[in-house]
Amino acid sequence: MFFQRDPSSPEQDRRAASVAVVPFAPLALEPETARTATGFLEDVIAELARSPDIEVLAARTSLSLSPDQLDPRSLMEAYGVTHVLDCAVRPGPTGVQVKVNLVEAAAGRVVWAERYEAPLRRAGEVLEDIAVQVANHLTARVRLTRLAQARLRPLTSLRAQDCWLRGLECLRRSTPESDEEARRLFERALSIDPTYARAYAGLSLSHFKRWNWRHATPREEEDDRACLHYAARAEGLDEMDPVVQVVCGRLYVYARDFPQGRRHLDRALELSPNHADCLMQIAPLWAYLGEPEQALEMAAKAFRLNPLHEPWYYFVSFIPHFVARDLATGLAIFERSPPDQIFEQSALMAASYAHLGRLDEARAQIPKFLEAFRRDITGGREPRPGEALQHIFDSNPFARDEDAMFLREGLRLAGLADIAGGPLVVDAQPPADSGRFARQGGLWELEFAGRRALLPDMKGFSDLALLLASPRERIHCMELAGRLVEGDSGTAMDAKARAACQRRIQDLQADLAEAERDNDFARTERLSAELDGVIEQLSAAVGLGGRGRRLGDPAEKARTAVTWRIRSAIRKIGEAHPALGRHLEASIRTGAFCAYQPENAVRWAVG
């Protein structure tokens, strides 16, 4: 029987709802109408089945029920459903009419109702589209209801799905305090279900400062490592979740590893081509990849499929319009967004107004941007020369040079100068033809374009030195990784070992809670380290459907590690030496093969 399982199981904790989609009335009218209605019901069920948040009763079961069995309470008692979606398809005067009611099974009350109409000549095509809309409306409505209920409950009584929803809400508030609260919620979800992939995806997002630039952090390199670490765990646990694939795709796009980012985003679209939230999150990333027309189609589809969308849809959809040079529409959308959702919002508006020739409006945005930058990025201090510009381009990873230059030119036209009063773009001098990148004891001496900086050693500097010493030479990531990684050795862990891991996780969580209550910091640290190790081992071993996962490809591990340490090093260099940071950002290529490919040759003294 459907849903005949332990309602407290981890898998059930991950669901926002269990839904039965049923005919509003027996389909014993005209044969053609009955076939149309049955097809529509099956389409709705197929779309709902794509969502990891929803568990849906099979169409065969729904269509076999008698009228007495279609009562919401009867369905709840017999199959464990939380919601019932009644679907009615009837012939109308000009086409086919569709009516849907979403009923909360326990209370028996209608929480959402909608009517649609499909023209007779295009009934089949339009009904398919309506089925997608209904599935998205239902998912959004259920999620909002679940979140409203979760807000009223204490942390200790939340289920894994509740923690995920509340954690996302915290991340969108974009403050250091809300980030910490989000992490606590995601960690709570993992204490309930150690293999919940979305909780790891949430932890990754909480460390992703280039996704959320509203406050600076002194631990950027640490955050980068945590961001990648948690994303890898999420994908290892559930590579079939489109939300997880979107998170991974975002990471790689912002790391400027565009081919790998595209692969994850393509996978997300394959898994769930009609998931409105995923489409809207992918749209700006697709624009950064240089395909604004497709990005605009995704954004338009997301708006259409989810009219109950949250305010973040507006500012996220601006980037596709900007890259497509559809600035008037982009501004109209941006102006509907709540203010200061992203720190560079006023700067992007200034560039758009400037390109449209509306210079007074463009210049009016500059003080707003500088105020937001001091408030959200520097903590009140005046920015260093070039710092504001660097942050704008860090948070907008354009794959095409012409898109970055379009933004740069718009900012110049708007009259934006850096805080020190210098020009926004320091390109008046000729390109540097020599530089120095050498280790001096525990420091690295960097010289470029007439400026010198000393930086402490960090992972990635040695990689950069090797690339600078061999311009235009493609060096494999395994060589840069500098160590051998074991290859595929078969199944990572058998079922018995996985069960033992899960039992050990539960024991460690109990011991850790006891140590924290006793303020035993040494024991807490030891137990936390062991718990992380066991969870990581289990995450690497569990594949789709709980099957044993094959051990990872060493080249893929090396590529990921090298890409992130090189990009972290370039960001750190950009803080101390903006000109060199920009040069390396534009010239270093990462991936399976890495290379230094400058537009103009530079003679480097490397040591």
Residue pairs with C-beta under 8 A, 6 or more apart in sequence:
1 78
1 79
2 57
2 58
2 61
2 79
2 80
3 18
3 55
3 57
3 79
3 80
3 81
4 80
5 11
5 12
6 12
7 80
10 160
10 192
10 193
10 195
10 196
13 159
13 160
13 161
13 192
13 193
13 196
14 52
14 53
14 160
14 161
14 164
14 193
14 196
14 198
15 53
15 54
15 55
15 161
16 53
16 54
16 139
16 142
16 143
16 146
16 161
16 165
17 53
17 54
17 55
17 82
17 83
17 142
17 146
18 54
18 55
18 56
18 57
18 79
18 80
18 81
18 82
18 83
19 48
19 54
19 55
19 56
19 57
19 81
19 82
19 83
19 84
19 85
19 138
19 142
20 56
20 57
20 62
20 75
20 79
20 81
20 83
20 84
20 85
21 41
21 44
21 45
21 48
21 56
21 57
21 59
21 62
21 84
21 85
21 87
22 41
22 62
22 65
22 70
22 75
22 84
22 85
22 86
22 87
23 37
23 38
23 41
23 62
23 63
23 70
23 86
23 87
23 88
24 86
24 87
24 88
24 99
24 101
25 67
25 88
26 67
27 33
27 34
27 37
27 38
27 63
28 34
30 91
33 89
33 90
33 91
36 89
36 96
36 123
36 127
37 87
37 88
37 89
38 63
39 124
39 127
40 87
40 89
40 98
40 127
40 130
40 131
41 59
41 62
41 63
41 87
42 59
43 127
43 128
43 131
43 132
44 85
44 87
44 131
44 134
44 135
45 56
45 57
45 58
45 59
45 62
46 131
47 131
47 132
47 134
47 135
47 136
47 274
48 54
48 56
48 135
48 138
48 139
49 56
50 135
50 271
50 272
50 274
50 275
51 135
51 139
51 272
51 275
52 198
52 238
52 240
52 241
52 242
52 243
53 139
53 142
53 143
53 161
54 138
54 139
54 142
57 75
57 79
57 81
61 79
68 74
69 75
69 78
70 84
72 81
72 84
72 103
72 104
72 105
72 108
73 105
73 106
73 108
75 81
75 84
75 105
76 82
76 105
76 106
81 105
82 104
82 105
82 106
83 102
83 103
83 104
83 105
83 111
83 138
83 142
84 102
84 103
84 105
85 100
85 101
85 102
85 103
85 134
85 138
86 99
86 100
86 101
86 103
87 98
87 99
87 100
87 134
88 98
88 99
88 100
89 96
89 97
89 98
89 127
90 96
90 97
90 99
91 97
92 117
94 117
94 119
94 120
95 117
95 118
95 119
95 120
95 123
96 117
96 118
96 120
96 123
96 126
96 127
97 115
97 116
97 117
97 118
98 115
98 116
98 117
98 118
98 127
98 130
99 113
99 114
99 115
99 116
100 113
100 114
100 116
100 134
101 110
101 112
101 113
102 110
102 111
102 112
102 113
102 138
102 141
102 142
103 109
103 110
103 111
104 111
104 145
111 141
111 145
112 137
112 138
112 141
114 134
114 137
116 130
116 133
118 126
118 127
118 130
119 126
132 274
132 305
133 304
133 305
135 274
136 274
136 275
136 276
136 305
136 306
137 306
137 307
137 308
140 276
140 306
140 308
140 309
141 308
143 165
144 308
146 161
146 162
146 165
147 162
147 165
147 166
147 169
149 162
150 158
150 162
150 163
150 165
150 166
151 166
153 162
155 163
155 184
155 185
155 188
158 166
158 185
158 188
159 192
160 189
160 192
160 193
160 196
160 199
163 185
163 186
163 188
163 189
163 192
163 199
164 185
164 186
164 189
164 196
164 198
164 199
164 202
166 185
167 181
167 182
167 183
167 185
167 186
167 189
167 199
167 202
167 206
168 182
168 202
170 178
170 179
170 181
170 182
170 185
171 178
171 179
171 182
171 202
171 205
171 206
171 212
172 310
172 312
174 212
174 214
174 215
174 341
175 214
175 215
176 215
176 217
179 206
179 212
182 202
182 206
183 203
183 206
185 202
186 199
186 200
186 202
186 203
186 206
187 199
187 203
189 196
189 198
189 199
189 202
190 196
190 199
190 200
190 535
191 509
193 199
194 502
194 505
194 535
194 538
195 237
195 502
195 538
195 539
195 542
196 237
197 233
197 234
197 235
197 237
197 238
197 241
197 244
198 234
198 238
198 241
198 243
198 244
200 230
200 231
200 233
200 234
200 237
200 539
201 230
201 231
201 234
201 241
201 243
201 244
201 247
203 226
203 230
204 226
204 227
204 228
204 229
204 230
204 231
204 234
204 247
204 251
205 211
205 212
205 227
205 247
207 223
207 224
207 226
207 227
207 230
208 223
208 227
208 250
208 251
208 254
209 216
209 217
209 220
209 223
210 254
210 394
210 395
210 397
211 250
211 254
213 342
213 343
213 344
213 376
213 377
213 391
213 394
213 395
214 342
214 343
214 376
214 377
215 376
215 377
215 379
216 376
216 377
216 378
216 379
217 223
220 568
220 571
220 572
221 458
221 459
221 568
221 572
224 564
224 567
224 568
225 564
227 251
228 251
228 560
228 564
231 244
231 247
231 248
231 251
232 560
233 535
233 536
233 539
234 241
234 244
234 247
234 248
235 244
235 245
235 248
236 539
236 540
236 542
236 549
237 539
237 542
238 244
238 544
239 245
239 267
239 543
239 544
240 271
240 544
241 271
242 267
242 268
242 269
242 271
242 272
242 275
242 278
243 268
243 277
243 278
245 264
245 265
245 267
245 268
245 271
246 264
246 265
246 268
246 278
246 281
246 282
248 264
249 261
249 262
249 263
249 264
249 265
249 267
249 268
249 282
249 285
250 261
250 281
250 285
251 261
252 258
252 260
252 261
252 264
252 563
253 261
253 265
253 285
253 288
253 289
253 397
254 397
255 261
255 563
255 564
255 567
255 590
256 397
256 399
256 567
256 585
256 590
257 563
257 590
257 591
258 289
258 399
259 591
260 559
260 563
260 591
261 285
261 289
262 289
265 282
265 285
265 286
268 278
268 282
269 278
269 282
272 278
274 301
274 305
276 301
276 302
276 305
276 306
276 309
277 302
277 306
279 298
279 299
279 301
279 302
279 305
280 298
280 299
280 302
280 303
280 306
280 309
280 313
280 316
280 317
281 316
282 295
282 298
283 295
283 296
283 298
283 299
283 302
283 316
283 317
283 319
283 320
284 295
284 316
284 317
284 318
284 319
284 320
286 292
286 294
286 295
286 298
286 320
287 295
287 319
287 320
287 322
287 323
287 324
288 319
288 323
288 396
288 397
288 398
288 399
288 403
289 399
290 323
290 398
290 399
290 400
290 403
292 320
292 321
292 323
292 324
293 324
295 319
295 320
295 323
295 324
296 320
296 321
296 324
296 326
298 320
299 316
299 317
299 320
302 309
302 313
302 317
303 309
303 313
303 317
306 313
311 337
311 338
311 341
312 337
312 341
314 333
314 334
314 336
314 337
315 334
315 337
315 341
315 342
315 345
317 333
318 330
318 333
318 334
318 337
318 348
319 396
321 327
321 329
321 330
321 333
322 330
322 348
322 351
322 352
322 407
323 398
323 403
325 355
325 406
327 352
327 355
327 356
328 356
330 352
331 349
331 352
331 353
331 356
334 345
334 348
334 349
334 352
337 345
339 345
340 372
340 376
342 395
343 372
343 373
343 376
343 377
343 391
343 395
344 369
344 372
344 391
344 392
344 395
344 396
345 369
345 372
346 365
346 366
346 368
346 369
346 372
347 365
347 366
347 369
347 392
347 411
347 416
348 407
349 362
349 365
350 362
350 363
350 365
350 366
350 369
350 410
350 411
350 414
350 416
351 362
351 406
351 407
351 409
351 410
351 411
351 413
351 414
352 362
352 410
353 359
353 361
353 362
353 365
353 414
354 362
354 410
354 411
354 413
354 414
355 406
355 409
355 410
355 413
359 413
359 414
359 415
362 410
362 413
362 414
362 415
363 414
363 415
365 414
366 414
366 415
366 416
369 388
369 416
370 388
370 419
373 383
373 388
373 391
374 380
374 381
374 382
374 383
377 383
377 388
377 391
378 387
382 419
382 420
383 418
383 419
383 420
384 419
384 420
384 575
384 578
385 418
385 419
385 420
385 422
385 578
386 418
386 422
386 426
386 578
386 579
387 418
387 419
387 575
387 578
388 418
388 419
389 411
389 418
389 424
389 425
389 578
390 574
390 575
390 578
390 581
390 582
392 407
392 411
393 404
393 407
393 585
394 571
394 574
396 404
396 407
398 404
398 407
401 586
408 424
408 425
411 424
412 424
412 425
416 424
417 423
417 424
418 424
426 578
426 579
429 449
429 450
431 599
431 600
431 602
432 448
432 449
432 450
432 579
432 583
432 602
433 600
433 601
433 602
433 603
434 602
434 603
434 604
434 605
435 446
435 447
435 448
435 449
435 468
435 580
435 602
435 603
435 604
435 605
436 445
436 446
436 447
436 448
436 604
436 605
436 606
437 444
437 445
437 446
437 447
437 464
437 465
437 468
437 604
437 605
437 606
437 607
438 444
438 445
438 465
438 605
438 606
438 607
439 445
439 457
439 461
439 465
439 607
440 454
442 456
442 457
443 454
443 455
443 456
443 457
444 454
444 455
444 456
444 457
444 461
445 452
445 453
445 454
446 452
446 453
446 454
446 455
446 573
446 576
446 577
446 580
447 453
448 577
448 579
448 580
448 583
448 602
449 579
449 580
449 583
451 577
451 579
451 580
453 573
453 576
453 577
453 580
455 461
455 572
455 573
455 576
458 568
458 569
458 572
459 565
459 568
459 569
460 565
460 566
460 567
460 568
460 569
460 570
461 569
463 480
463 562
463 565
463 566
463 569
463 594
464 566
464 569
464 570
464 584
464 588
465 606
465 607
466 475
466 480
467 475
467 588
467 594
467 595
467 596
468 596
468 604
468 606
469 604
469 606
470 596
471 596
471 597
471 598
471 601
471 602
471 604
472 595
472 596
472 597
473 595
473 596
474 593
474 594
474 595
475 593
475 594
475 595
476 592
476 593
476 594
477 555
477 558
477 559
477 562
477 563
477 590
477 591
477 592
477 593
477 594
478 485
478 554
478 555
478 558
480 558
480 562
480 594
481 558
481 561
481 562
484 554
485 554
485 557
485 558
486 551
486 554
487 551
487 553
487 554
488 550
488 551
488 552
488 553
489 551
490 550
490 551
491 548
491 549
491 550
491 551
492 540
492 541
492 548
492 549
492 550
492 551
493 501
493 537
493 538
493 541
493 542
493 548
494 548
495 548
497 541
498 538
498 541
498 542
498 546
498 548
501 534
501 537
501 538
501 541
502 538
504 534
505 531
505 534
505 535
505 538
508 527
508 530
508 531
508 534
509 531
511 523
511 527
512 524
512 527
512 528
512 531
515 523
515 524
515 527
516 524
540 549
540 551
540 552
541 548
541 549
542 548
542 549
543 549
543 550
555 592
559 591
559 592
562 590
562 594
563 590
563 591
566 588
566 590
566 594
567 590
570 581
570 584
570 585
570 588
571 581
573 580
573 581
573 584
574 580
574 581
574 582
574 584
574 585
575 581
583 598
583 602
586 598
586 599
587 596
587 597
587 598
587 599
588 594
588 595
588 596
588 597
589 595
589 596
589 597
